[in-house]
Amino acid sequence: MNSNAARALVDDRWPDRVVASTHQLAAAGLDDRVVTAAVTSGGLLRLRRGAYVRSAHWNALKPWDRDKLRVMAHFESTGGASRYSHVSAALLHCCTVWASGALVHVTTQYSNSRSSAGRDVRTHRFPLTEHELASLWTPDGREILTTSMERTVLDCARILPLDKAAVIGDYALRKGASIDTMRHLLDESPTVRGGRRATDLLNVLDARSESAGETRTRLLLRSFGLGMFEPQVEIPTREGLFRADFADHEAQVIIEFDGAAKYTDYKPAADVLLAERRRENALQELGWAIFRIHWNHLDRPGELRHRLHAFLAGHPGTQKRPRPA
């Protein structure tokens, strides 16, 4: 079969889902011959044995959305028997996940089964209690087995660096996860490996951070000895209420994490930028100084610390406080 004919058939008969199994494709009239031709021509991408996605859809996705599709590819190709955990459960719970790897994580109480094995799968063995289990549902009503939100956050803390686990944990709190429940789960299993890392995470989580960038900024400020900066501070101005990402009221200094979404959501970027400039002018009239941080600054913490301390040293309001060490 030629590539054009294969692509036409795929476009016409693709099932009503993003990731499809070999069985689902066959039921839609896309047999092995068509699928092979579509993969060879680049129209389809094989995510793992028995699971496919259209290349055009895949190429338009962000890295974290691709990682979620890898979990769904595992689900489709194995029949949904696995219990997804750690980063994979975080993705399924729609938590924000930052650069946490492409492996599919499953937890089992037994030895590896066919569905929990594979080069793209990391299997964890841990005895889960009933209140550590959760279920999600596909649009067509199929059950996806996961760990609970609280168990998921603790598991992520055990395998990820603190900042990456905190991105997940902050979002989980915003979605309703209970930090008290997490502490209770830790108390129930004090000897489990990684418990200290999980405790360290719970001590820094804050639901007020609204993006991965804000979470990373908050942790860096803390490491710089600048814990006086509070997240999401509302400041009244003549241009209306300004909600600062981080602010120190006594020193009258605002720290803003500038993510691209801030200037593209809901309104045209030019309108958002103009309104932002007006609010910034109104803040400066009140004596506030603003320090802006971009995503690439977070990857150079030593340089950021030096710049931020120099900025604070030059602002009159910070003279009220001792200079951070």
MOGI-V692759 format. One record per residue. N is the residue number from 1. RES is the residue in one small letter. SS is DSSP state (H for helix, E for strand, - for the rest). D_LAST is the distance of its C-alpha to the last C-alpha in Angstrom with 1 decimal. Layout:
n=N res=RES ss=SS d_last=D_LAST
n=N res=RES ss=SS d_last=D_LAST
This chain:
n=1 res=m ss=- d_last=69.3
n=2 res=n ss=- d_last=67.8
n=3 res=s ss=H d_last=64.2
n=4 res=n ss=H d_last=65.2
n=5 res=a ss=H d_last=67.4
n=6 res=a ss=H d_last=64.7
n=7 res=r ss=H d_last=62.0
n=8 res=a ss=H d_last=64.6
n=9 res=l ss=H d_last=65.3
n=10 res=v ss=H d_last=61.7
n=11 res=d ss=H d_last=61.0
n=12 res=d ss=H d_last=64.2
n=13 res=r ss=H d_last=63.9
n=14 res=w ss=- d_last=60.2
n=15 res=p ss=- d_last=59.6
n=16 res=d ss=- d_last=57.7
n=17 res=r ss=- d_last=54.4
n=18 res=v ss=- d_last=51.6
n=19 res=v ss=E d_last=51.9
n=20 res=a ss=E d_last=55.4
n=21 res=s ss=E d_last=56.8
n=22 res=t ss=H d_last=59.8
n=23 res=h ss=H d_last=62.0
n=24 res=q ss=H d_last=60.9
n=25 res=l ss=H d_last=61.6
n=26 res=a ss=H d_last=65.0
n=27 res=a ss=H d_last=65.9
n=28 res=a ss=- d_last=65.1
n=29 res=g ss=- d_last=67.5
n=30 res=l ss=- d_last=65.0
n=31 res=d ss=- d_last=66.3
n=32 res=d ss=H d_last=64.9
n=33 res=r ss=H d_last=66.7
n=34 res=v ss=H d_last=65.1
n=35 res=v ss=H d_last=61.6
n=36 res=t ss=H d_last=61.8
n=37 res=a ss=H d_last=63.0
n=38 res=a ss=H d_last=60.2
n=39 res=v ss=H d_last=57.5
n=40 res=t ss=H d_last=59.1
n=41 res=s ss=H d_last=59.3
n=42 res=g ss=- d_last=55.6
n=43 res=g ss=- d_last=56.4
n=44 res=l ss=E d_last=55.2
n=45 res=l ss=E d_last=52.2
n=46 res=r ss=E d_last=52.6
n=47 res=l ss=E d_last=49.4
n=48 res=r ss=E d_last=50.8
n=49 res=r ss=- d_last=54.3
n=50 res=g ss=- d_last=56.2
n=51 res=a ss=E d_last=53.7
n=52 res=y ss=E d_last=53.6
n=53 res=v ss=E d_last=52.0
n=54 res=r ss=E d_last=53.2
n=55 res=s ss=H d_last=51.3
n=56 res=a ss=H d_last=51.1
n=57 res=h ss=H d_last=49.3
n=58 res=w ss=H d_last=46.9
n=59 res=n ss=H d_last=46.0
n=60 res=a ss=- d_last=44.9
n=61 res=l ss=- d_last=42.4
n=62 res=k ss=- d_last=38.6
n=63 res=p ss=H d_last=37.3
n=64 res=w ss=H d_last=36.6
n=65 res=d ss=H d_last=40.1
n=66 res=r ss=H d_last=41.6
n=67 res=d ss=H d_last=40.0
n=68 res=k ss=H d_last=41.6
n=69 res=l ss=H d_last=44.9
n=70 res=r ss=H d_last=44.6
n=71 res=v ss=H d_last=44.5
n=72 res=m ss=H d_last=47.5
n=73 res=a ss=H d_last=49.3
n=74 res=h ss=H d_last=48.9
n=75 res=f ss=H d_last=50.2
n=76 res=e ss=H d_last=53.2
n=77 res=s ss=H d_last=54.2
n=78 res=t ss=H d_last=54.0
n=79 res=g ss=- d_last=55.6
n=80 res=g ss=- d_last=52.6
n=81 res=a ss=- d_last=52.8
n=82 res=s ss=- d_last=49.2
n=83 res=r ss=E d_last=46.4
n=84 res=y ss=E d_last=43.4
n=85 res=s ss=- d_last=40.0
n=86 res=h ss=H d_last=36.3
n=87 res=v ss=H d_last=35.5
n=88 res=s ss=H d_last=39.2
n=89 res=a ss=H d_last=39.5
n=90 res=a ss=H d_last=36.3
n=91 res=l ss=H d_last=38.1
n=92 res=l ss=H d_last=41.3
n=93 res=h ss=- d_last=39.6
n=94 res=c ss=- d_last=38.4
n=95 res=c ss=- d_last=34.7
n=96 res=t ss=- d_last=32.4
n=97 res=v ss=- d_last=31.9
n=98 res=w ss=- d_last=29.7
n=99 res=a ss=- d_last=30.7
n=100 res=s ss=- d_last=31.7
n=101 res=g ss=- d_last=34.8
n=102 res=a ss=- d_last=38.5
n=103 res=l ss=- d_last=39.9
n=104 res=v ss=E d_last=41.9
n=105 res=h ss=E d_last=40.7
n=106 res=v ss=E d_last=43.4
n=107 res=t ss=E d_last=43.5
n=108 res=t ss=E d_last=46.7
n=109 res=q ss=- d_last=47.9
n=110 res=y ss=- d_last=50.5
n=111 res=s ss=- d_last=50.9
n=112 res=n ss=- d_last=50.4
n=113 res=s ss=- d_last=53.0
n=114 res=r ss=H d_last=54.1
n=115 res=s ss=H d_last=52.1
n=116 res=s ss=H d_last=48.8
n=117 res=a ss=- d_last=49.2
n=118 res=g ss=- d_last=48.6
n=119 res=r ss=- d_last=46.3
n=120 res=d ss=- d_last=44.6
n=121 res=v ss=E d_last=44.1
n=122 res=r ss=E d_last=41.7
n=123 res=t ss=E d_last=43.3
n=124 res=h ss=E d_last=41.5
n=125 res=r ss=E d_last=43.6
n=126 res=f ss=- d_last=42.6
n=127 res=p ss=- d_last=44.9
n=128 res=l ss=- d_last=44.1
n=129 res=t ss=- d_last=45.4
n=130 res=e ss=H d_last=47.2
n=131 res=h ss=H d_last=44.4
n=132 res=e ss=H d_last=42.2
n=133 res=l ss=E d_last=44.7
n=134 res=a ss=E d_last=45.2
n=135 res=s ss=E d_last=47.6
n=136 res=l ss=E d_last=47.3
n=137 res=w ss=E d_last=50.3
n=138 res=t ss=- d_last=51.3
n=139 res=p ss=- d_last=53.1
n=140 res=d ss=- d_last=56.4
n=141 res=g ss=- d_last=55.8
n=142 res=r ss=- d_last=54.8
n=143 res=e ss=E d_last=52.4
n=144 res=i ss=E d_last=49.1
n=145 res=l ss=E d_last=47.8
n=146 res=t ss=E d_last=44.0
n=147 res=t ss=E d_last=41.6
n=148 res=s ss=- d_last=40.5
n=149 res=m ss=H d_last=37.4
n=150 res=e ss=H d_last=35.5
n=151 res=r ss=H d_last=36.7
n=152 res=t ss=H d_last=35.8
n=153 res=v ss=H d_last=32.1
n=154 res=l ss=H d_last=31.8
n=155 res=d ss=H d_last=33.7
n=156 res=c ss=H d_last=31.5
n=157 res=a ss=H d_last=28.4
n=158 res=r ss=H d_last=30.2
n=159 res=i ss=H d_last=30.8
n=160 res=l ss=- d_last=28.1
n=161 res=p ss=- d_last=24.5
n=162 res=l ss=H d_last=22.4
n=163 res=d ss=H d_last=22.0
n=164 res=k ss=H d_last=25.7
n=165 res=a ss=H d_last=26.7
n=166 res=a ss=H d_last=24.6
n=167 res=v ss=H d_last=26.4
n=168 res=i ss=H d_last=29.7
n=169 res=g ss=H d_last=28.6
n=170 res=d ss=H d_last=27.4
n=171 res=y ss=H d_last=30.7
n=172 res=a ss=H d_last=32.7
n=173 res=l ss=H d_last=31.4
n=174 res=r ss=H d_last=32.5
n=175 res=k ss=- d_last=35.8
n=176 res=g ss=- d_last=36.3
n=177 res=a ss=- d_last=35.1
n=178 res=s ss=- d_last=34.4
n=179 res=i ss=H d_last=31.2
n=180 res=d ss=H d_last=33.2
n=181 res=t ss=H d_last=35.8
n=182 res=m ss=H d_last=33.2
n=183 res=r ss=H d_last=32.0
n=184 res=h ss=H d_last=35.6
n=185 res=l ss=H d_last=36.4
n=186 res=l ss=H d_last=33.6
n=187 res=d ss=H d_last=35.0
n=188 res=e ss=H d_last=38.4
n=189 res=s ss=- d_last=37.4
n=190 res=p ss=- d_last=34.8
n=191 res=t ss=- d_last=35.9
n=192 res=v ss=- d_last=35.8
n=193 res=r ss=- d_last=33.7
n=194 res=g ss=- d_last=30.4
n=195 res=g ss=H d_last=30.1
n=196 res=r ss=H d_last=26.5
n=197 res=r ss=H d_last=25.5
n=198 res=a ss=H d_last=27.5
n=199 res=t ss=H d_last=25.9
n=200 res=d ss=H d_last=22.4
n=201 res=l ss=H d_last=23.7
n=202 res=l ss=H d_last=25.2
n=203 res=n ss=- d_last=22.0
n=204 res=v ss=- d_last=20.5
n=205 res=l ss=- d_last=23.6
n=206 res=d ss=- d_last=24.1
n=207 res=a ss=- d_last=27.5
n=208 res=r ss=- d_last=26.2
n=209 res=s ss=- d_last=25.0
n=210 res=e ss=- d_last=28.1
n=211 res=s ss=- d_last=27.7
n=212 res=a ss=H d_last=26.3
n=213 res=g ss=H d_last=24.1
n=214 res=e ss=H d_last=22.7
n=215 res=t ss=H d_last=22.1
n=216 res=r ss=H d_last=20.2
n=217 res=t ss=H d_last=18.1
n=218 res=r ss=H d_last=17.4
n=219 res=l ss=H d_last=16.3
n=220 res=l ss=H d_last=14.0
n=221 res=l ss=H d_last=12.4
n=222 res=r ss=H d_last=12.0
n=223 res=s ss=H d_last=10.6
n=224 res=f ss=- d_last=7.9
n=225 res=g ss=- d_last=7.0
n=226 res=l ss=- d_last=9.5
n=227 res=g ss=- d_last=12.3
n=228 res=m ss=- d_last=13.7
n=229 res=f ss=- d_last=15.5
n=230 res=e ss=E d_last=19.0
n=231 res=p ss=E d_last=21.5
n=232 res=q ss=E d_last=24.9
n=233 res=v ss=E d_last=24.7
n=234 res=e ss=E d_last=28.0
n=235 res=i ss=E d_last=28.1
n=236 res=p ss=E d_last=31.6
n=237 res=t ss=E d_last=32.6
n=238 res=r ss=- d_last=36.0
n=239 res=e ss=- d_last=36.1
n=240 res=g ss=E d_last=35.7
n=241 res=l ss=E d_last=33.1
n=242 res=f ss=E d_last=30.0
n=243 res=r ss=E d_last=28.1
n=244 res=a ss=E d_last=24.6
n=245 res=d ss=E d_last=23.1
n=246 res=f ss=E d_last=19.8
n=247 res=a ss=E d_last=19.2
n=248 res=d ss=E d_last=17.3
n=249 res=h ss=- d_last=20.3
n=250 res=e ss=- d_last=18.6
n=251 res=a ss=- d_last=16.8
n=252 res=q ss=- d_last=19.8
n=253 res=v ss=E d_last=18.1
n=254 res=i ss=E d_last=19.7
n=255 res=i ss=E d_last=18.7
n=256 res=e ss=E d_last=22.0
n=257 res=f ss=E d_last=22.8
n=258 res=d ss=- d_last=26.0
n=259 res=g ss=- d_last=28.3
n=260 res=a ss=H d_last=31.9
n=261 res=a ss=H d_last=33.5
n=262 res=k ss=H d_last=32.0
n=263 res=y ss=H d_last=34.3
n=264 res=t ss=- d_last=37.3
n=265 res=d ss=- d_last=38.0
n=266 res=y ss=- d_last=40.9
n=267 res=k ss=- d_last=41.4
n=268 res=p ss=- d_last=41.9
n=269 res=a ss=H d_last=38.7
n=270 res=a ss=H d_last=39.7
n=271 res=d ss=H d_last=40.2
n=272 res=v ss=H d_last=36.8
n=273 res=l ss=H d_last=35.0
n=274 res=l ss=H d_last=37.0
n=275 res=a ss=H d_last=36.2
n=276 res=e ss=H d_last=32.5
n=277 res=r ss=H d_last=32.7
n=278 res=r ss=H d_last=34.5
n=279 res=r ss=H d_last=32.0
n=280 res=e ss=H d_last=29.1
n=281 res=n ss=H d_last=31.0
n=282 res=a ss=H d_last=31.7
n=283 res=l ss=H d_last=28.0
n=284 res=q ss=H d_last=27.1
n=285 res=e ss=H d_last=30.0
n=286 res=l ss=- d_last=28.3
n=287 res=g ss=- d_last=25.0
n=288 res=w ss=- d_last=23.1
n=289 res=a ss=E d_last=21.1
n=290 res=i ss=E d_last=21.2
n=291 res=f ss=E d_last=19.1
n=292 res=r ss=E d_last=21.3
n=293 res=i ss=E d_last=20.6
n=294 res=h ss=- d_last=23.5
n=295 res=w ss=H d_last=24.3
n=296 res=n ss=H d_last=24.0
n=297 res=h ss=H d_last=20.4
n=298 res=l ss=H d_last=19.6
n=299 res=d ss=- d_last=20.9
n=300 res=r ss=- d_last=18.5
n=301 res=p ss=H d_last=15.1
n=302 res=g ss=H d_last=13.4
n=303 res=e ss=H d_last=15.2
n=304 res=l ss=H d_last=14.6
n=305 res=r ss=H d_last=10.8
n=306 res=h ss=H d_last=11.3
n=307 res=r ss=H d_last=14.0
n=308 res=l ss=H d_last=12.5
n=309 res=h ss=H d_last=9.5
n=310 res=a ss=H d_last=12.4
n=311 res=f ss=H d_last=14.6
n=312 res=l ss=H d_last=12.5
n=313 res=a ss=H d_last=12.1
n=314 res=g ss=- d_last=15.9
n=315 res=h ss=- d_last=16.9
n=316 res=p ss=H d_last=18.3
n=317 res=g ss=H d_last=17.6
n=318 res=t ss=H d_last=13.8
n=319 res=q ss=H d_last=14.3
n=320 res=k ss=H d_last=15.3
n=321 res=r ss=- d_last=11.8
n=322 res=p ss=- d_last=8.8
n=323 res=r ss=- d_last=6.5
n=324 res=p ss=- d_last=3.8
n=325 res=a ss=- d_last=0.0
